[in-house]
Amino acid sequence: MNHIATHLRNVFFNKKTGRLIYRRGDILKYFFFEKGAIIQVKTNQPDERLGEILYKLERIPKEAHAKIDEYIEPNRNLGEVLKTRGVISEDDLNEALAHQTRESVLNVFAHFDAEFDFQEHEGFAGGAEESRVSVPLLIEYGIRRMPGHPLLQAFLARRTPALGRKTYAYLLTVEEKDILEKINGKDMAEVILRTLTIPPDQFWKSLYLFYCLGVVDFTDEAQEAAPDEKNRLRPPSASHPDVPQQIAEVLTIRDTLPAMTLYQILDVPKTASEEDIKKAYFQMARRFHPDRFERKLVAEFKSQIDEVFDGITNAYRVLSNKESRRLYDAKSGPASTQEDVQESFRKADIKFRQGKTLHGQGRYDEAIAYLEEAVRVRKDKGDYFLLLAMCESKLPAYVQKAEQDYLKAIQLEPWNPEGYVGLGLLYKAEGLRTKAVKQLEKALEVDTDHASAREALDELTGGKKKISKGLFGMDFFGSKKKK
């Protein structure tokens, strides 16, 4: 499978050292690995560069961002220059590098038509201890957020999964563990699917996730595409093993064309701009135009090649015209139904539970990535914002955002003392005594027996502060509580 997740799987579990080069059109990225751990990225995408990341995270002021080119020095990383000149701290740099790595890798997951080239290396300065991002978590998060793709079915359908490592099974949901129980090392994937009631797209993504996390292996692993002379993994040919690789890809796409939307054919989201659609079309045309094949292959597989290229051309014809695209979108149905909303809520709940697990393990930076995704969908959940703020308060670089999220949690659940306690302790740690006392007092108005709030308040006031019932001395029916 010529996809980022399979490359990450290969590099991580084989503890490889080197750089993985990613090319798609005019996009170029380098992912550097040390013994399977990702330690650095380089990208030509403006919004993924370190200066932009630092500005987006509010770690450099507007003035420094406007003259970021002035900080570029020969043979020195921008981050180190900014740190040396006192523009950012070590924590700022570490946070930005972790964010840059996550974004640069995750933005690749939606695409199945890129070129990859892994180049072995003896080692890089710094080593694996500098890794700030978990590769398995990148795989898990990337696969979950990417759209389904017909090539997943083509890659997996006729393969026989068997249970592999249990190390990363904790990342799976309850529903996914139910699927895992169906895997016995004897039945092909397409047979297993027939025993389930879940949507096919969900099954293929789940099985792909199992494989890339090493939770599942394939008993027919020999069907994996082997590296060519440049060590570049090619697209799968398991469904058509007896034909040249180039034709196998054509036949795979031909098999899945009827089930693909026009957007999937061009591998673009429904929100793609006219320019995005044009670029995607030319990339596909360069790969599948009949003139790109040897004459002998064109003669033998003419109808299949023409069918695929006609499908690509038709997708471009419809989507490149505003009116025909509008009619196509209208015919395809509304972008968001009630079922879609409920499904997005379910996924947000899963992200929250995963974030909670990571918080309990003290892996705050990783937990934040999950919880930010959860609150993006569920803006009405005070407990989501509360847990996010609790994680952020553990990392100096996130202190300002932690304050905002505590306030949001309090706004949504003013009856929950934990929001006030968390914010009070945050202010206390930052030396903001007056603000800390105020929040801790509010916590005790809600819950007069809250031990952590009482202990922190006594420490700040010497035990002299008494709490009145105030607003929260009223119960939900409006009568005063007994003192």
C-alpha positions as CSV (number, residue, x, y, z in Angstrom):
1,M,0.0,0.0,0.0
2,N,1.6,3.3,-1.1
3,H,0.4,5.3,1.8
4,I,2.0,7.1,4.7
5,A,0.6,4.8,7.4
6,T,2.3,1.7,5.9
7,H,5.6,3.5,5.6
8,L,5.3,4.7,9.2
9,R,4.6,1.1,10.2
10,N,7.6,-0.2,8.3
11,V,10.0,2.4,9.7
12,F,8.7,2.2,13.3
13,F,8.5,-1.5,13.9
14,N,11.8,-2.2,12.0
15,K,13.5,0.6,14.0
16,K,14.9,2.1,10.8
17,T,17.1,5.2,10.7
18,G,17.0,7.5,7.7
19,R,14.7,9.9,5.9
20,L,11.4,9.3,4.2
21,I,10.9,11.6,1.3
22,Y,7.3,12.5,0.3
23,R,6.4,14.0,-3.1
24,R,3.0,14.9,-4.4
25,G,2.8,17.4,-7.2
26,D,4.8,20.4,-6.0
27,I,4.6,19.3,-2.3
28,L,7.9,18.0,-0.9
29,K,8.5,16.8,2.7
30,Y,11.3,15.0,4.5
31,F,10.6,13.0,7.6
32,F,13.7,12.0,9.6
33,F,13.8,8.9,11.8
34,E,16.2,7.5,14.3
35,K,15.7,3.9,15.2
36,G,12.0,4.1,14.2
37,A,11.3,7.4,16.1
38,I,10.5,10.5,14.2
39,I,12.8,13.3,15.2
40,Q,12.4,16.0,12.6
41,V,10.5,17.2,9.5
42,K,11.3,19.5,6.7
43,T,8.6,20.8,4.4
44,N,8.1,23.3,1.6
45,Q,4.5,24.0,2.7
46,P,4.4,27.6,4.1
47,D,1.8,26.9,6.8
48,E,3.8,24.0,8.1
49,R,7.1,25.8,8.5
50,L,8.4,26.5,12.0
51,G,7.9,30.3,11.9
52,E,4.3,29.9,10.9
53,I,3.7,27.3,13.6
54,L,5.3,29.5,16.3
55,Y,3.1,32.4,15.2
56,K,-0.1,30.3,15.1
57,L,0.7,29.1,18.7
58,E,1.3,32.7,19.8
59,R,4.9,32.0,20.8
60,I,6.4,34.8,18.7
61,P,5.0,38.3,18.5
62,K,3.6,39.8,15.2
63,E,6.7,41.9,14.7
64,A,9.1,38.9,14.9
65,H,6.8,36.9,12.5
66,A,6.8,39.8,10.0
67,K,10.6,39.8,9.8
68,I,11.2,36.0,10.3
69,D,13.6,35.9,7.3
70,E,16.0,38.1,9.3
71,Y,16.5,35.2,11.7
72,I,17.6,32.7,9.1
73,E,21.3,31.9,9.3
74,P,23.5,29.6,7.2
75,N,23.8,26.0,8.6
76,R,21.6,26.8,11.7
77,N,18.0,25.8,12.4
78,L,15.5,28.6,12.7
79,G,14.4,27.4,16.0
80,E,17.8,27.4,17.5
81,V,18.5,30.9,16.2
82,L,15.2,32.2,17.7
83,K,16.0,30.6,21.0
84,T,19.6,31.9,21.1
85,R,18.4,35.4,20.4
86,G,15.8,35.2,23.2
87,V,12.8,35.4,21.0
88,I,11.4,32.0,22.2
89,S,12.1,29.6,25.1
90,E,13.2,26.0,25.0
91,D,9.6,25.0,25.9
92,D,8.3,27.2,23.1
93,L,10.6,25.5,20.6
94,N,9.8,22.0,21.8
95,E,6.0,22.6,21.6
96,A,6.3,24.1,18.1
97,L,8.5,21.3,16.8
98,A,6.0,18.7,18.1
99,H,3.1,20.6,16.6
100,Q,5.0,20.9,13.3
101,T,5.7,17.2,13.2
102,R,2.1,16.2,13.9
103,E,0.6,18.6,11.3
104,S,3.1,17.8,8.6
105,V,2.6,14.1,8.9
106,L,-1.2,14.1,9.5
107,N,-1.8,16.3,6.4
108,V,-0.4,13.5,4.3
109,F,-2.9,10.8,5.4
110,A,-5.7,11.8,3.0
111,H,-3.7,11.1,-0.1
112,F,-3.0,7.7,-1.8
113,D,-1.2,9.0,-4.9
114,A,2.1,10.3,-3.6
115,E,5.6,9.1,-4.2
116,F,7.7,7.8,-1.3
117,D,11.4,7.1,-1.1
118,F,13.1,5.9,2.1
119,Q,16.8,6.5,2.3
120,E,18.8,4.6,5.0
121,H,21.2,6.7,7.1
122,E,23.7,5.8,9.8
123,G,22.3,8.3,12.2
124,F,21.5,11.9,12.9
125,A,22.7,14.4,15.5
126,G,20.6,14.3,18.7
127,G,19.2,10.8,18.3
128,A,15.9,9.2,19.2
129,E,15.7,10.8,22.6
130,E,14.7,14.0,20.8
131,S,11.5,12.4,19.5
132,R,8.5,14.5,20.6
133,V,5.8,12.6,18.9
134,S,4.6,9.0,19.1
135,V,4.6,7.3,15.7
136,P,1.8,4.8,16.8
137,L,-0.3,7.8,17.9
138,L,0.3,9.5,14.6
139,I,-0.8,6.4,12.8
140,E,-3.9,6.1,15.0
141,Y,-5.0,9.7,14.7
142,G,-4.1,10.0,11.0
143,I,-6.1,7.0,10.0
144,R,-9.1,7.9,12.1
145,R,-9.4,11.4,10.6
146,M,-8.7,10.5,7.0
147,P,-11.7,9.8,4.7
148,G,-12.3,6.3,3.5
149,H,-10.7,5.3,0.2
150,P,-11.5,2.5,-2.3
151,L,-7.9,1.5,-2.4
152,L,-8.2,0.3,1.2
153,Q,-10.6,-2.4,0.1
154,A,-8.4,-3.3,-2.9
155,F,-5.4,-3.7,-0.6
156,L,-7.2,-5.6,2.2
157,A,-10.2,-7.6,0.8
158,R,-8.4,-10.8,-0.2
159,R,-5.8,-10.9,2.5
160,T,-6.0,-13.1,5.6
161,P,-5.5,-11.2,8.9
162,A,-4.0,-12.8,12.0
163,L,-3.5,-11.4,15.4
164,G,-0.2,-9.7,15.9
165,R,1.3,-7.5,18.7
166,K,-1.0,-6.4,21.6
167,T,1.2,-3.4,22.5
168,Y,-1.0,-0.8,20.9
169,A,-4.4,-2.5,21.3
170,Y,-5.2,0.0,24.0
171,L,-5.7,2.6,21.3
172,L,-8.7,0.7,19.9
173,T,-12.3,1.4,20.7
174,V,-14.8,-1.1,22.1
175,E,-16.3,-1.5,18.6
176,E,-12.9,-2.1,17.1
177,K,-12.1,-4.7,19.7
178,D,-15.3,-6.5,18.7
179,I,-14.1,-6.6,15.1
180,L,-10.7,-7.9,16.3
181,E,-12.4,-10.8,18.0
182,K,-13.6,-12.0,14.5
183,I,-10.0,-12.4,13.3
184,N,-8.8,-16.0,13.5
185,G,-5.9,-16.2,11.0
186,K,-8.0,-18.4,8.6
187,D,-10.7,-16.2,7.1
188,M,-9.9,-13.6,4.4
189,A,-11.0,-10.0,5.3
190,E,-13.9,-9.9,2.8
191,V,-15.3,-13.1,4.5
192,I,-15.0,-11.5,8.0
193,L,-16.8,-8.4,6.7
194,R,-19.8,-10.6,5.8
195,T,-20.2,-11.6,9.4
196,L,-20.5,-8.1,10.6
197,T,-23.2,-5.4,10.4
198,I,-21.0,-2.4,10.3
199,P,-20.6,-0.2,7.1
200,P,-17.8,-1.6,4.8
201,D,-15.9,1.7,4.8
202,Q,-15.7,1.5,8.6
203,F,-14.5,-2.0,8.5
204,W,-11.7,-1.4,6.0
205,K,-10.4,1.6,7.9
206,S,-10.5,-0.4,11.2
207,L,-8.6,-3.3,9.6
208,Y,-6.1,-0.9,8.1
209,L,-5.6,0.7,11.5
210,F,-5.1,-2.8,13.1
211,Y,-2.4,-3.6,10.5
212,C,-0.6,-0.3,10.7
213,L,-0.5,-0.5,14.5
214,G,0.9,-4.0,14.3
215,V,-2.2,-5.4,16.1
216,V,-2.8,-7.5,13.1
217,D,-0.4,-9.1,10.6
218,F,-1.3,-10.9,7.3
219,T,-0.6,-14.6,6.8
220,D,0.0,-13.8,3.2
221,E,2.5,-11.1,3.9
222,A,4.5,-12.1,0.8
223,Q,1.8,-10.2,-1.2
224,E,3.2,-7.0,0.1
225,A,4.7,-4.9,-2.7
226,A,8.5,-5.1,-2.5
227,P,10.7,-2.1,-2.8
228,D,12.0,-1.4,-6.3
229,E,15.5,-0.4,-7.1
230,K,15.1,3.0,-5.5
231,N,13.6,1.5,-2.3
232,R,10.2,3.1,-3.1
233,L,7.1,1.2,-2.2
234,R,4.6,1.0,-5.0
235,P,0.8,0.7,-4.8
236,P,-0.7,-2.7,-4.0
237,S,-1.1,-5.3,-6.7
238,A,-2.5,-8.1,-4.5
239,S,-5.8,-8.1,-6.3
240,H,-4.1,-8.4,-9.7
241,P,-0.8,-10.2,-9.1
242,D,-0.2,-11.5,-12.6
243,V,0.0,-8.2,-14.5
244,P,2.6,-5.4,-14.6
245,Q,2.5,-3.1,-11.6
246,Q,1.3,-0.1,-13.7
247,I,-1.6,-2.1,-15.1
248,A,-2.4,-3.6,-11.7
249,E,-3.0,-0.1,-10.4
250,V,-5.3,0.7,-13.4
251,L,-7.3,-2.5,-12.8
252,T,-7.6,-1.8,-9.0
253,I,-9.0,1.7,-9.7
254,R,-11.2,0.3,-12.5
255,D,-12.7,-2.2,-10.0
256,T,-13.5,0.5,-7.5
257,L,-14.7,3.2,-9.8
258,P,-18.4,2.4,-9.5
259,A,-18.3,2.9,-5.7
260,M,-16.3,6.1,-5.8
261,T,-17.6,9.7,-5.8
262,L,-16.2,12.2,-8.2
263,Y,-14.3,13.7,-5.4
264,Q,-12.8,10.4,-4.4
265,I,-11.8,9.7,-8.0
266,L,-9.7,12.9,-8.0
267,D,-8.7,12.4,-4.4
268,V,-9.9,15.8,-3.2
269,P,-12.3,16.8,-0.4
270,K,-15.8,18.3,-1.1
271,T,-14.4,21.7,-0.1
272,A,-11.7,21.6,-2.7
273,S,-11.2,24.9,-4.6
274,E,-11.2,25.1,-8.4
275,E,-7.4,25.3,-8.4
276,D,-7.2,22.1,-6.2
277,I,-9.4,20.2,-8.6
278,K,-7.4,21.3,-11.6
279,K,-4.1,20.3,-9.9
280,A,-5.5,16.9,-8.9
281,Y,-6.8,16.2,-12.4
282,F,-3.4,16.9,-14.0
283,Q,-1.7,14.7,-11.4
284,M,-4.0,11.9,-12.2
285,A,-3.8,12.5,-15.9
286,R,0.0,12.2,-15.8
287,R,-0.4,8.8,-14.2
288,F,-3.3,7.3,-16.2
289,H,-3.3,9.0,-19.7
290,P,-3.0,6.2,-22.4
291,D,0.1,7.9,-23.7
292,R,1.9,7.1,-20.4
293,F,1.8,3.4,-21.1
294,E,3.9,1.2,-23.3
295,R,2.3,0.5,-26.7
296,K,2.2,-3.2,-25.9
297,L,0.3,-2.6,-22.7
298,V,-2.1,-0.2,-24.3
299,A,-3.0,-2.7,-27.0
300,E,-3.6,-5.5,-24.4
301,F,-5.4,-3.4,-21.8
302,K,-6.9,-0.6,-23.9
303,S,-10.5,-0.9,-22.6
304,Q,-9.4,-0.8,-19.0
305,I,-7.0,2.1,-19.4
306,D,-9.6,4.1,-21.4
307,E,-12.3,3.3,-18.7
308,V,-10.1,4.7,-15.9
309,F,-9.0,7.7,-17.8
310,D,-12.6,8.5,-18.9
311,G,-13.7,8.3,-15.3
312,I,-11.0,10.7,-14.3
313,T,-11.8,13.1,-17.2
314,N,-15.5,12.9,-16.4
315,A,-14.9,13.8,-12.7
316,Y,-12.8,16.8,-13.8
317,R,-15.4,17.9,-16.3
318,V,-18.2,17.9,-13.7
319,L,-16.3,19.3,-10.8
320,S,-14.5,22.0,-12.7
321,N,-17.7,23.6,-13.8
322,K,-19.5,25.6,-11.1
323,E,-23.1,24.8,-12.3
324,S,-22.5,21.1,-12.9
325,R,-20.7,20.8,-9.6
326,R,-23.6,22.4,-7.8
327,L,-26.1,20.0,-9.4
328,Y,-23.9,17.1,-8.6
329,D,-23.6,18.1,-5.0
330,A,-27.3,18.6,-4.7
331,K,-28.0,15.2,-6.2
332,S,-25.5,13.6,-3.8
333,G,-27.5,14.8,-0.8
334,P,-26.8,17.2,2.1
335,A,-23.3,17.3,3.4
336,S,-24.4,16.7,7.0
337,T,-27.4,14.6,8.1
338,Q,-28.5,13.9,11.6
339,E,-26.8,10.5,11.3
340,D,-23.6,12.3,10.4
341,V,-23.9,14.6,13.4
342,Q,-24.5,11.6,15.8
343,E,-21.5,9.8,14.3
344,S,-19.3,12.9,14.8
345,F,-20.4,13.1,18.4
346,R,-19.6,9.4,18.9
347,K,-16.1,9.9,17.5
348,A,-15.6,12.9,19.8
349,D,-16.6,10.8,22.8
350,I,-13.9,8.3,21.7
351,K,-11.3,11.0,21.5
352,F,-12.3,12.2,24.9
353,R,-11.9,8.8,26.5
354,Q,-8.5,8.3,24.8
355,G,-7.4,11.7,26.0
356,K,-8.5,10.8,29.5
357,T,-6.4,7.6,29.3
358,L,-3.3,9.5,28.2
359,H,-3.9,12.1,30.9
360,G,-3.9,9.4,33.5
361,Q,-0.6,8.1,32.1
362,G,0.9,11.6,32.3
363,R,1.2,11.9,28.5
364,Y,-0.2,15.4,28.5
365,D,1.0,16.6,25.1
366,E,-0.4,13.6,23.3
367,A,-3.7,13.9,25.3
368,I,-4.1,17.5,24.2
369,A,-4.1,16.4,20.5
370,Y,-7.1,14.1,21.1
371,L,-9.0,16.5,23.4
372,E,-8.6,19.4,21.0
373,E,-10.3,17.3,18.4
374,A,-13.1,16.3,20.8
375,V,-13.9,19.9,21.8
376,R,-13.9,21.0,18.2
377,V,-16.9,18.8,17.7
378,R,-18.5,19.0,21.1
379,K,-18.4,22.7,22.1
380,D,-21.2,22.1,24.6
381,K,-19.3,19.6,26.9
382,G,-17.8,21.3,29.9
383,D,-16.0,18.1,31.1
384,Y,-14.2,18.0,27.7
385,F,-12.9,21.6,28.2
386,L,-12.0,20.8,31.8
387,L,-9.9,17.8,31.0
388,L,-8.2,19.7,28.1
389,A,-7.4,22.6,30.5
390,M,-6.0,20.2,33.1
391,C,-3.6,18.7,30.5
392,E,-2.6,22.2,29.2
393,S,-1.9,23.4,32.7
394,K,0.8,20.8,33.0
395,L,2.8,22.2,30.2
396,P,4.3,25.7,30.5
397,A,3.8,26.5,26.8
398,Y,0.0,26.0,27.1
399,V,-0.7,28.1,30.3
400,Q,-2.6,30.9,28.5
401,K,-4.8,28.4,26.6
402,A,-5.4,26.5,29.8
403,E,-6.9,29.6,31.4
404,Q,-9.2,30.1,28.4
405,D,-10.4,26.4,28.5
406,Y,-10.9,26.5,32.3
407,L,-13.1,29.6,31.8
408,K,-15.0,27.8,29.0
409,A,-15.5,24.8,31.3
410,I,-16.8,27.0,34.0
411,Q,-19.2,28.8,31.6
412,L,-20.7,25.5,30.5
413,E,-20.8,23.9,34.0
414,P,-20.9,26.6,36.7
415,W,-22.1,24.0,39.2
416,N,-18.9,22.0,38.9
417,P,-16.2,23.0,41.5
418,E,-13.4,21.4,39.5
419,G,-13.2,24.2,37.0
420,Y,-12.8,26.8,39.7
421,V,-10.3,24.7,41.5
422,G,-8.2,24.0,38.4
423,L,-8.2,27.7,37.4
424,G,-7.4,28.7,41.0
425,L,-4.4,26.4,41.1
426,L,-3.3,27.6,37.7
427,Y,-3.3,31.2,39.0
428,K,-1.6,30.2,42.2
429,A,1.2,28.5,40.2
430,E,1.6,31.7,38.1
431,G,1.9,33.8,41.2
432,L,-1.5,35.6,40.7
433,R,-2.6,35.4,44.3
434,T,-5.7,37.6,44.1
435,K,-7.1,35.8,41.1
436,A,-6.3,32.4,42.7
437,V,-8.1,33.3,45.9
438,K,-11.2,34.4,44.0
439,Q,-11.5,31.1,42.0
440,L,-10.9,28.9,45.1
441,E,-13.6,30.8,47.0
442,K,-16.0,30.2,44.2
443,A,-15.1,26.5,44.3
444,L,-15.9,26.4,48.0
445,E,-19.2,28.2,47.4
446,V,-20.2,25.3,45.2
447,D,-18.7,22.6,47.4
448,T,-17.8,23.7,50.9
449,D,-16.1,20.3,51.6
450,H,-13.8,20.4,48.6
451,A,-10.5,19.4,50.2
452,S,-8.1,20.6,47.5
453,A,-9.7,24.0,47.3
454,R,-9.7,24.5,51.1
455,E,-6.1,23.4,51.4
456,A,-4.9,25.8,48.6
457,L,-7.0,28.7,49.9
458,D,-5.7,28.2,53.5
459,E,-2.1,28.2,52.1
460,L,-2.8,31.5,50.3
461,T,-4.7,33.2,53.1
462,G,-3.2,31.6,56.2
463,G,-6.6,30.0,57.0
464,K,-8.3,33.3,57.7
465,K,-10.7,33.3,54.8
466,K,-14.3,32.3,55.5
467,I,-16.6,31.4,52.6
468,S,-20.1,32.7,52.3
469,K,-22.7,30.7,50.5
470,G,-23.2,33.4,47.8
471,L,-24.9,32.5,44.6
472,F,-24.2,28.8,44.9
473,G,-25.8,28.7,48.3
474,M,-29.0,28.3,46.5
475,D,-30.2,24.9,45.4
476,F,-31.7,24.3,42.0
477,F,-35.2,25.0,43.3
478,G,-34.3,28.4,44.7
479,S,-34.4,27.7,48.4
480,K,-31.4,28.5,50.6
481,K,-29.3,25.7,51.9
482,K,-29.0,25.3,55.7
483,K,-25.8,26.7,57.1
